[in-house]
Amino acid sequence: MALFGYRTDIGRKREKNEDALMLLPALGIYAVADGVGGLSSGEVASRKAVDSIEEFIAANPLSGADNLDGKYRENWMRGYFARCLQKANSEILSLAMDHPQYLNMATTIVLMYMDVESLYIVNMGDSRAYILRDGQLGQLTVDHTYVNSLVEAGAITRNEARFHPKKNMITKALGAGRNADPEFHRFDLHEGDRLLLCSDGLHEELSDDEIARILRQDGDLTDVCRHLVDAANKNGGSDNITLVCVDNRN
């Protein structure tokens, strides 16, 4: 049984909330989307993304993988979520073509599916997935940003990346091009794992140590989510803050 909590907050500096989330706990599916800052109608793109994903899942049951194991199951899941995000991508582009005021809108996406002993993560952009296991925090996603590409190339350090003037320039997003190109991962899922999905409004304000300290708290996950948002706002709240926290419990 997975217990979950969530919260979305406008932050302290923005005039509107451009984040969106999707909660399908009965299916073990959760997602966070963040309308890309600096472009028009980010809130429309993020909402369209999660609505489209939910519609795809309703029309295409995941039971299609019930008789598959191992790599066959993983490859089926990869194709399933690739089609899912391509649908969302196409619908965002179509909406922008039909409504000039939405031109160039785009959104990040991070989605997870908890499937018995497996965790599937799909993402585009800099919304992240984390796992807290045995008290230790790990980041499951790679940020699709210009600055992170510099870090991976060894051109700058991670500390320098935090203050880089182009740190918010993303390199992948739904609606940014004709073809979606999500990153896909499968991880083993353990009893007691605590999963976190969040927009960059959280991880830009809090260090991994700060996130881990709050995630280690016992009690209701709604309270844990509230404490994370409060801490991000206390540290500046420069962006919208959206997160979903899920415990894997049998």
N, C-alpha and C positions, 0 to 999 in steps of 0.2 A: 504493500500500500504506500502510495506517495502522498505526503502532506505538502501543501503549498501555501505560499503567501505572495502578495504582490503589492506594488505601489507605483504610482506615477505622480510627478510633481513638476510644476512649471519652473521651479528654481527661483533664484533671487534677481536675475538680470533680464530674463526674456519676457516678452509681452504676450506670448502664446505658447502652448505646448504642442510641439510638432512630433512627439513620440506617440507610439501606439503599441498595444500588446494584444496577444491572443492566448486564451486559456482554454485548453481542452483536456482537463484532468482525467476524464473517463478514458481517454485514448492515450494518455501520457505524453501529450504534445503541447508545447509552449513556445511562444515567440515574442521577440521584442523588435520593433522597427523604429528608426530614428530618421525623420525627414531631414534631408541634407541641408545643413545651414548655409545661408548665403544664396540659395536658389529659391525660386518662387514656389509657394504652395507645398512646402515640405509636409505639412500636416495632412494634406490630401493624399500625397504619395504613400505615406506610412499607413494611413487607414485603408487605402485601396489594397496595399500589399497584404495586410493581415486578413482582410475580408476575402480576397481572392484565394489565399492559401486555405482558409477555412472552407470555402466553397469547393475547392479541388478535393480536399480530404473527404468531405461529405459525399461527393460524387464518385470517388475512387477509393473504396475501402482498403485499408492496409491488410485485410485478411488475405489478400492475394499472395502474400509471402508466407502463409501459414505452413505450407508443406516444404519450405526451403530451409536449408541449413548452411552454416559456414559462409564461404565466399559467395555462394549462389544467393543467399539471403542478403548479404551485404551489397552485392552488385544490383539486386532488385531494388533495394532501398535507395541506392545511389541514383538509379534511373528514375525512380518514383519522385524523389524530391527535386531532381533536376527538371523534370516536367512541371512539377508544381511551381517552382520559382520562375520557369520560363513563361508560364501562364500569367503569373503576377506581373512579370516584366512587360509582357505584351499589352496587358490591360492598362498599365500605367502609361505606356507610350501612346496607346490609342486615346486615352482620356486627355492627354496633353495635346494631341493633334486636333481633337474635337473642341477643345477649349483653350484659346490662345493665352488666357491668363495663367494656365498651368504649364506653359512651355518651360522645358528644362527641369521640371520637378523630378526628384529622385529620392530614394530612401535606402538606408542600410537595412539589413535583416540578420537576425541570428535566431535559429530555430533548433529545438531539441526534441527528440523522440526517445522515450524511455521504454524499451522493449524487453521485459523480463530481465535478462542478464546483460543486455547490450544497451549502449547509449549512442545515439546517432546525432551528430551536430552538423548543421549546414549554415554557412554564413557568407555574407558579402558586406564589406565595409568595416567599421571599427566598433560596432556593438559586439560585446564579448560574452563568452561562456566561461565560467570558472567551476572548479570542483573542489570541495573541502572533504578530504579523506584522512581519517586518523589525525585530525587537527591541522593538517597541512594543506595550504591553498595551492592549486595549480591552475594556470590559464589554459583552456582547451582550444581556443581559437587564435588565429594569427590576424593581426590588424592589417587590413588592406588599405594602407595609407602610404603616401609618398615618403613620409619621414621614417616609417618602419622599414621601407625598402632601403633607406640609407643605413639604418641600424644593421640590417641583415648583411649589407655589403661591407660593413666595417668602417663606413665613412664617418659616422658619429656614434657616440655612446648613448645608452638608454637614458642616462641623466640629461644629456644634451638634447635628446629628442623631446623631453618634457617641456622645454622652453623654446623649441624651434618655431620660427614665425609661420611655417607651413604645416604645423602639426595636425591641423584639421582637414588637410587636403586628402580626400579618400580616392582610391584608385579602382574600387569596385562598388557598384550600387545598382539596385533595381531601378530601371528607368533611365539609366545612363547610356545605354546602347541597345542595339537590336537583339543581341544575344546575352542572356544571363550566363554568368560563369561562376557559380557558387563553389566554395570550398566545402568538401565533405569529409567527415571523419567518423569512425566507429571506435568506441572505447568499451572496455569491460565495465560493467556496473556492479558495484558491491553494496551489500546491506549496510545502511548507515551513511552512504554518500549523501552529501548536501550539494545541490547544484544551484548555480546562480547565472541568470541571464541579465544583462544590463546594457543600457545605452552609455555613451561616453560621458554623459553628465555625472555618472557615478565614478568611473575609474579615472577621469581627469582630475577629480577633486580628492580622491582617497588613494593612498598607496596600497599595495598588496597587503602589507602588514596591518593596515587599518581595516581593510575589508575582512581579512581573516579574523582579526580580533572580534569583530562584531558578529561574523558568521558562526563563531564558536559558541555564541550564547545559546543557552537552553531556552525552552519555552516556545510560545506561539510564533510561527513564522511571520505572521502579520506584524508583530512587534519587532522582529529582527529586521524586516524590510523598512519599517518606520525609522528604526535607529540608523540604518544605513543612509536613508534619505536625509535625516536630520544632520548627520555628520557631514554629508556632502554640502548641504546648505550652509552649515557652520563654517566650512572651509572656503566658502565663496559662492556656491550655487550659481556658477556662471552659465549653466546650460540646463535644459530640461533633464529630469532624472527619472528613469523608468527601470524597474527591475522585477524579476520573478525569482523566487527562491523555492526550491523543491527538495524535500527529504525522501530518500528511497527507503521505505520501510515495508517489511513483509507482515 
